[in-house]
Amino acid sequence: MDANTADCLFCKIVAKEVPATVVRETGTALAFRDINPQAPTHVLVIPKEHHPTAAELAAASPALLADVVTLAAEVAAEDGVDGTGYRVVFNTGPHAGQTVFHVHAHVLGGRGFEWPPG
């Protein structure tokens, strides 16, 4: 872990320095339950490599972004919410609610959602 990621909570989860309830893992991405779930299914999917935002990840590695989205779909299927619908959310920046600046997709499902969101 380099100096830029030494304080990153999600990098510490990837490094197994901080515990998490992991539901699925690939060579490039990790999915774990949110500690403050907002729906019956609320899983965070992150790349193992540190990128602060979805836009930065897309610019640096479109294939890695695709891995994150693919893992999100697998998590939704595993939790049984793929048939009724689920939401994949990337919050980008503090005004959007991003609090950990390691890109992460929220996979939310298992209940109805309103539009527009919050």
Secondary structure, DSSP 8 states (H G I E B T S, - for coil): --TTTTT-HHHHHHTTSS---EEEE-SSEEEEE-SS-SSSEEEEEEESS--SSHHHHHHH-HHHHHHHHHHHHHHHHHTT-TTT-EEEE---SGGGT--SSS--EEEEESS---SS--
